Amino acid sequence: IANQKMLKLFLKAGALLEINETAQAIELCNQAIDIDSDYGYAYWQRACAYALTHKHADALADIKMALEYSPNLRNELLHESAFASLHDNDSFNTIVAGEIV
């Protein structure tokens, strides 16, 4: 049941991101992470929200967590439109290159 609740929060946060409700999306991602702190996609989604609001340090921290729990997401780093504001960021590019930051 906890996983179902976490998944619902995650999906709702994604819908909120689609309509640029980043603060609410962050709050729902926080709740999802509280339920399952190993769910990499919740960190990824929160990283998207942080990047869209130019909270780059928070976005980078969450990207690292997302990749720790869901390494397959590495292939999506340059394709995620929410991360466009990070493309000139040295730390982001180090992560993209697969190096530890």
Secondary structure, DSSP 8 states (H G I E B T S, - for coil): -HHHHHHHHHHHHHHHHHTT-HHHHHHHHHHHHHH-TT-HHHHHHHHHHHHHTT-HHHHHHHHHHHHHH-GGGGGGTTT-GGGGGGTT-HHHHHHHTT---
